[in-house]
Amino acid sequence: MGAECSKQVREAINQLELQIKTPKSWPTIDRELNLCGPFNGTDRQSVGQLIWSLAIPFATAAQYNGRGNTIGVEQVCALMTTGQDVWTPLQRYAKVIGQFNKGGCLTYDYNELITEIKKSSKTAPGVVVGARQWIYQTCSEFAYFRPTDHPDSPFGHSLNIDYYTTQCVDIFGKQFTRESIQKSVDRFNANYGGSKPNLTNVVFPNGAVDPWHELSVLKDLNNSSRAILMKTTAHGADMDGTRFTDPRELTDARLAIEQQIKLFLQ
């Protein structure tokens, strides 16, 4: 995001976390962030859900960087760094949220989330968009948790591993504990090879702008399993249709993928 953008995000979340500790400031949180319901700072899971919801625009911007209908890193950082003499960091953060939600209110209620994700019918919204499936796989195989409670996080320290493990329990049952999740991750990595899977005829394309690339294979495994890292692209850019504005390395990556697949089919 750059030093100044990260600084402004950090200051905004620091301001918010101070307000969370002060009940008389909760109406201000409601108003400035346009929450869908009254804020309750005593509900730790909902506090975690709020921080998660606030991080989503930046996570989306980094992951897709303007692909499709999403806003990119430059746009969200422009909102965070413009008007510093007029608005507080949290007010500028609220502008990011407002643009991301297209003016709608910000849902942060943890129990509401759990109720929706527990629905397992094929037509349930959480199933249709894949959220239930993603969370189940996270709880049972990957532990793709995204806490903010490490020292360098610009998103404060209110979102920790306990938030996510509690989510696993509340949605899927008490059999999900920290220990069981860790065992599942160890078993999954042992079964599939972790970052060095034993396989052939695979291409691993990744965009360096996408934070998820760190979990992928970034070096060739063998002659038929190649890793392609595009430094200026984001999540899945190689799967998009070609555009005149595509960077050269993206065009070259698509060509390399095509050539590699042709070799697989020979």
LUMBA-377844 format. One record per residue (C-alpha): residue in one letter; x, y, z; residue number from 0. Coordinates in nm, 4 decimals. Layout:
BEGIN
DRENSE r       c1       c2       c3   k
DRENSE A        X        Y        Z NUM
...
This chain:
BEGIN
DRENSE r       c1       c2       c3   k
DRENSE M   0.0000   0.0000   0.0000   0
DRENSE G   0.2913   0.2304   0.0543   1
DRENSE A   0.4158   0.3936   0.3740   2
DRENSE E   0.1722   0.6872   0.3874   3
DRENSE C  -0.1358   0.4786   0.3074   4
DRENSE S  -0.0385   0.2181   0.5679   5
DRENSE K   0.0201   0.4946   0.8225   6
DRENSE Q  -0.3256   0.6424   0.7648   7
DRENSE V  -0.4938   0.3010   0.7899   8
DRENSE R  -0.3057   0.2310   1.1135   9
DRENSE E  -0.4067   0.5671   1.2606  10
DRENSE A  -0.7704   0.5112   1.1639  11
DRENSE I  -0.7869   0.1683   1.3274  12
DRENSE N  -0.6000   0.2943   1.6344  13
DRENSE Q  -0.8602   0.5694   1.6652  14
DRENSE L  -1.1380   0.3118   1.6294  15
DRENSE E  -0.9914   0.0766   1.8888  16
DRENSE L  -0.9762   0.3622   2.1389  17
DRENSE Q  -1.3418   0.4418   2.0691  18
DRENSE I  -1.4347   0.0750   2.1125  19
DRENSE K  -1.2988   0.0902   2.4684  20
DRENSE T  -1.5203   0.3911   2.5486  21
DRENSE P  -1.8972   0.3144   2.5475  22
DRENSE K  -1.9893   0.6813   2.5096  23
DRENSE S  -1.8050   0.6750   2.1749  24
DRENSE W  -2.0083   0.3851   2.0363  25
DRENSE P  -2.2758   0.6116   1.8787  26
DRENSE T  -1.9907   0.7916   1.6995  27
DRENSE I  -1.8736   0.4570   1.5590  28
DRENSE D  -2.2310   0.3868   1.4409  29
DRENSE R  -2.2534   0.7221   1.2683  30
DRENSE E  -1.9071   0.7501   1.1131  31
DRENSE L  -1.8947   0.3937   0.9795  32
DRENSE N  -2.2657   0.3796   0.8856  33
DRENSE L  -2.3202   0.0508   1.0703  34
DRENSE C  -2.6357  -0.1484   1.0013  35
DRENSE G  -2.7067  -0.1808   1.3743  36
DRENSE P  -2.6001  -0.0252   1.7042  37
DRENSE F  -2.2431  -0.1052   1.8027  38
DRENSE N  -2.1743  -0.3127   2.1137  39
DRENSE G  -1.8092  -0.3153   2.2150  40
DRENSE T  -1.8614  -0.5845   2.4801  41
DRENSE D  -1.9233  -0.8521   2.2150  42
DRENSE R  -1.5691  -0.9569   2.1273  43
DRENSE Q  -1.6738  -1.1684   1.8296  44
DRENSE S  -1.8659  -0.8776   1.6782  45
DRENSE V  -1.5673  -0.6493   1.7398  46
DRENSE G  -1.3561  -0.9010   1.5479  47
DRENSE Q  -1.6203  -0.9144   1.2753  48
DRENSE L  -1.6148  -0.5340   1.2491  49
DRENSE I  -1.2375  -0.5281   1.2026  50
DRENSE W  -1.2677  -0.8088   0.9459  51
DRENSE S  -1.5356  -0.6120   0.7578  52
DRENSE L  -1.3190  -0.3003   0.7626  53
DRENSE A  -1.0196  -0.4909   0.6240  54
DRENSE I  -1.2155  -0.6423   0.3344  55
DRENSE P  -1.1957  -0.3401   0.0975  56
DRENSE F  -0.8166  -0.3362   0.1314  57
DRENSE A  -0.7927  -0.7148   0.1035  58
DRENSE T  -1.0084  -0.7049  -0.2108  59
DRENSE A  -0.8085  -0.4160  -0.3553  60
DRENSE A  -0.4824  -0.6046  -0.3009  61
DRENSE Q  -0.6189  -0.9385  -0.4218  62
DRENSE Y  -0.7811  -0.8165  -0.7432  63
DRENSE N  -0.6319  -0.4678  -0.7864  64
DRENSE G  -0.9143  -0.3262  -0.9941  65
DRENSE R  -1.0124  -0.6389  -1.1893  66
DRENSE G  -1.3816  -0.6712  -1.2619  67
DRENSE N  -1.5894  -0.4229  -1.0655  68
DRENSE T  -1.3472  -0.3939  -0.7740  69
DRENSE I  -1.1509  -0.0883  -0.6698  70
DRENSE G  -0.7724  -0.1123  -0.6792  71
DRENSE V  -0.4971  -0.0327  -0.4330  72
DRENSE E  -0.4363   0.3124  -0.5840  73
DRENSE Q  -0.8010   0.4089  -0.5453  74
DRENSE V  -0.8384   0.3033  -0.1815  75
DRENSE C  -0.5083   0.4647  -0.0886  76
DRENSE A  -0.6093   0.7869  -0.2642  77
DRENSE L  -0.9196   0.7988  -0.0444  78
DRENSE M  -0.7092   0.7322   0.2664  79
DRENSE T  -0.4468   0.9985   0.1956  80
DRENSE T  -0.6579   1.2804   0.0477  81
DRENSE G  -0.8158   1.5479   0.2664  82
DRENSE Q  -0.5980   1.4983   0.5721  83
DRENSE D  -0.6572   1.8613   0.6722  84
DRENSE V  -1.0357   1.8128   0.6575  85
DRENSE W  -1.1184   1.4623   0.7791  86
DRENSE T  -0.9773   1.2362   1.0486  87
DRENSE P  -0.8155   0.9073   0.9410  88
DRENSE L  -1.1270   0.7174   1.0523  89
DRENSE Q  -1.3544   0.9499   0.8529  90
DRENSE R  -1.1410   0.8916   0.5458  91
DRENSE Y  -1.1546   0.5173   0.6125  92
DRENSE A  -1.5332   0.5499   0.6211  93
DRENSE K  -1.5174   0.6927   0.2680  94
DRENSE V  -1.3370   0.3759   0.1554  95
DRENSE I  -1.6078   0.1624   0.3166  96
DRENSE G  -1.8824   0.3757   0.1642  97
DRENSE Q  -1.7428   0.3386  -0.1849  98
DRENSE F  -1.6848  -0.0348  -0.1421  99
DRENSE N  -2.0412  -0.0881  -0.0126 100
DRENSE K  -2.1843   0.1501  -0.2743 101
DRENSE G  -2.3362   0.3664  -0.0026 102
DRENSE G  -2.5001   0.0813   0.1883 103
DRENSE C  -2.4623   0.0279   0.5615 104
DRENSE L  -2.1820  -0.1873   0.7030 105
DRENSE T  -2.2905  -0.5236   0.8453 106
DRENSE Y  -2.0792  -0.6316   1.1395 107
DRENSE D  -2.3081  -0.8471   1.3561 108
DRENSE Y  -2.1275  -1.1749   1.4268 109
DRENSE N  -2.4397  -1.3731   1.5175 110
DRENSE E  -2.6054  -1.2643   1.1940 111
DRENSE L  -2.3038  -1.3948   1.0011 112
DRENSE I  -2.3138  -1.7288   1.1817 113
DRENSE T  -2.6870  -1.7699   1.1232 114
DRENSE E  -2.6415  -1.7156   0.7485 115
DRENSE I  -2.3357  -1.9393   0.7084 116
DRENSE K  -2.4979  -2.2260   0.9029 117
DRENSE K  -2.7645  -2.2537   0.6313 118
DRENSE S  -2.6620  -2.5454   0.4107 119
DRENSE S  -2.9287  -2.5623   0.1397 120
DRENSE K  -2.8122  -2.5197  -0.2194 121
DRENSE T  -2.9983  -2.1909  -0.2466 122
DRENSE A  -2.8663  -2.0379   0.0772 123
DRENSE P  -2.6733  -1.7163  -0.0001 124
DRENSE G  -2.3641  -1.8377   0.1857 125
DRENSE V  -2.3621  -2.1566  -0.0230 126
DRENSE V  -2.4342  -1.9823  -0.3531 127
DRENSE V  -2.1338  -1.7498  -0.3182 128
DRENSE G  -1.9141  -2.0257  -0.1719 129
DRENSE A  -1.8620  -1.8653   0.1696 130
DRENSE R  -1.9770  -2.1711   0.3667 131
DRENSE Q  -1.7565  -2.4009   0.1600 132
DRENSE W  -1.4556  -2.1697   0.1956 133
DRENSE I  -1.4943  -2.1434   0.5735 134
DRENSE Y  -1.5389  -2.5207   0.6099 135
DRENSE Q  -1.2241  -2.5904   0.4098 136
DRENSE T  -1.0424  -2.3277   0.6138 137
DRENSE C  -1.1508  -2.4955   0.9382 138
DRENSE S  -1.0894  -2.8523   0.8212 139
DRENSE E  -0.7846  -2.8368   0.5917 140
DRENSE F  -0.6064  -2.5056   0.5359 141
DRENSE A  -0.6439  -2.2793   0.8438 142
DRENSE Y  -0.6395  -1.9801   0.6100 143
DRENSE F  -0.7068  -1.7500   0.9028 144
DRENSE R  -0.6221  -1.3819   0.8669 145
DRENSE P  -0.5563  -1.2376   1.2138 146
DRENSE T  -0.4438  -0.8804   1.2703 147
DRENSE D  -0.2829  -0.9244   1.6115 148
DRENSE H   0.0788  -0.9226   1.4955 149
DRENSE P   0.3024  -0.6191   1.5638 150
DRENSE D   0.3231  -0.4805   1.2096 151
DRENSE S  -0.0461  -0.5048   1.1216 152
DRENSE P  -0.2004  -0.1720   1.0151 153
DRENSE F  -0.5444  -0.3151   1.0973 154
DRENSE G  -0.5084  -0.3082   1.4764 155
DRENSE H  -0.4961  -0.6026   1.7121 156
DRENSE S  -0.8605  -0.6970   1.7719 157
DRENSE L  -0.8866  -0.9818   1.5228 158
DRENSE N  -0.7054  -1.2912   1.6502 159
DRENSE I  -0.6951  -1.6670   1.5949 160
DRENSE D  -0.9576  -1.7213   1.8664 161
DRENSE Y  -1.2069  -1.5262   1.6561 162
DRENSE Y  -1.1635  -1.7732   1.3708 163
DRENSE T  -1.1558  -2.0932   1.5767 164
DRENSE T  -1.4713  -1.9804   1.7579 165
DRENSE Q  -1.6279  -1.9235   1.4166 166
DRENSE C  -1.5439  -2.2830   1.3201 167
DRENSE V  -1.7132  -2.4112   1.6367 168
DRENSE D  -2.0195  -2.1893   1.6037 169
DRENSE I  -2.0826  -2.2924   1.2432 170
DRENSE F  -1.9723  -2.6562   1.2261 171
DRENSE G  -1.9544  -2.7871   1.5828 172
DRENSE K  -1.7414  -2.8346   1.8934 173
DRENSE Q  -1.5204  -3.0934   1.7246 174
DRENSE F  -1.3255  -2.8014   1.5783 175
DRENSE T  -1.0591  -2.6907   1.8253 176
DRENSE R  -0.7183  -2.5300   1.7811 177
DRENSE E  -0.5608  -2.8723   1.8238 178
DRENSE S  -0.7908  -3.0506   1.5800 179
DRENSE I  -0.7474  -2.7772   1.3202 180
DRENSE Q  -0.3680  -2.7948   1.3513 181
DRENSE K  -0.3760  -3.1730   1.3133 182
DRENSE S  -0.5953  -3.1413   1.0051 183
DRENSE V  -0.3547  -2.8895   0.8479 184
DRENSE D  -0.0550  -3.1145   0.9235 185
DRENSE R  -0.2362  -3.4149   0.7749 186
DRENSE F  -0.3410  -3.2196   0.4661 187
DRENSE N   0.0127  -3.0917   0.4022 188
DRENSE A   0.1610  -3.4362   0.4560 189
DRENSE N  -0.0895  -3.5891   0.2156 190
DRENSE Y  -0.0465  -3.3327  -0.0637 191
DRENSE G   0.3142  -3.2280  -0.0128 192
DRENSE G   0.2696  -2.8769   0.1247 193
DRENSE S   0.4682  -2.6195  -0.0747 194
DRENSE K   0.6546  -2.8955  -0.2618 195
DRENSE P   0.3887  -3.1334  -0.3945 196
DRENSE N   0.5031  -3.4385  -0.5892 197
DRENSE L   0.3236  -3.3906  -0.9205 198
DRENSE T   0.3661  -3.3355  -1.2926 199
DRENSE N   0.1942  -3.1404  -1.5708 200
DRENSE V   0.0848  -2.8383  -1.3659 201
DRENSE V   0.1325  -2.4635  -1.4138 202
DRENSE F   0.1324  -2.2328  -1.1105 203
DRENSE P   0.0596  -1.8744  -1.2281 204
DRENSE N   0.0640  -1.6072  -0.9564 205
DRENSE G   0.0441  -1.2298  -0.9361 206
DRENSE A   0.2829  -1.0705  -0.6870 207
DRENSE V   0.0267  -0.7989  -0.6016 208
DRENSE D  -0.2034  -1.0731  -0.4701 209
DRENSE P  -0.1148  -1.1531  -0.1056 210
DRENSE W  -0.2235  -1.5154  -0.1549 211
DRENSE H   0.0724  -1.5805  -0.3850 212
DRENSE E   0.2873  -1.6455  -0.0774 213
DRENSE L   0.0965  -1.9717  -0.0258 214
DRENSE S   0.1525  -2.0939  -0.3796 215
DRENSE V   0.4380  -2.2688  -0.5567 216
DRENSE L   0.6768  -1.9946  -0.6707 217
DRENSE K   0.9605  -2.2034  -0.8147 218
DRENSE D   0.9530  -2.4726  -1.0813 219
DRENSE L   0.9045  -2.8158  -0.9262 220
DRENSE N   1.0270  -3.0075  -1.2307 221
DRENSE N   1.0373  -2.9785  -1.6088 222
DRENSE S   0.6605  -3.0226  -1.6439 223
DRENSE S   0.5477  -2.8258  -1.3382 224
DRENSE R   0.6351  -2.4611  -1.3819 225
DRENSE A   0.5831  -2.1568  -1.1613 226
DRENSE I   0.5094  -1.8214  -1.3292 227
DRENSE L   0.5199  -1.5089  -1.1118 228
DRENSE M   0.3856  -1.1844  -1.2593 229
DRENSE K   0.5162  -0.8946  -1.0525 230
DRENSE T   0.2562  -0.6319  -1.1436 231
DRENSE T  -0.0628  -0.8378  -1.1600 232
DRENSE A  -0.3117  -0.9637  -0.9047 233
DRENSE H  -0.5294  -1.2667  -0.8346 234
DRENSE G  -0.6225  -1.4680  -1.1440 235
DRENSE A  -0.5306  -1.1963  -1.3957 236
DRENSE D  -0.4043  -1.4603  -1.6388 237
DRENSE M  -0.7602  -1.6004  -1.6611 238
DRENSE D  -0.9090  -1.2710  -1.7841 239
DRENSE G  -0.9618  -1.1882  -2.1480 240
DRENSE T  -0.6840  -0.9908  -2.3155 241
DRENSE R  -0.6907  -0.6112  -2.3058 242
DRENSE F  -0.4852  -0.3418  -2.4764 243
DRENSE T  -0.3813  -0.2216  -2.1296 244
DRENSE D  -0.2383  -0.5587  -2.0204 245
DRENSE P   0.1240  -0.5328  -1.9023 246
DRENSE R   0.3786  -0.7156  -2.1172 247
DRENSE E   0.4593  -0.9698  -1.8462 248
DRENSE L   0.0915  -1.0716  -1.8295 249
DRENSE T   0.0828  -1.1261  -2.2055 250
DRENSE D   0.4073  -1.3236  -2.1844 251
DRENSE A   0.2688  -1.5306  -1.8958 252
DRENSE R  -0.0423  -1.6271  -2.0919 253
DRENSE L   0.1766  -1.7341  -2.3818 254
DRENSE A   0.3983  -1.9398  -2.1501 255
DRENSE I   0.0929  -2.1085  -1.9974 256
DRENSE E  -0.0432  -2.1904  -2.3427 257
DRENSE Q   0.2872  -2.3354  -2.4546 258
DRENSE Q   0.3175  -2.5429  -2.1388 259
DRENSE I  -0.0344  -2.6873  -2.1778 260
DRENSE K   0.0454  -2.7764  -2.5411 261
DRENSE L   0.3383  -2.9813  -2.4114 262
DRENSE F   0.1045  -3.1614  -2.1701 263
DRENSE L  -0.1204  -3.2633  -2.4599 264
DRENSE Q   0.1508  -3.3995  -2.6851 265
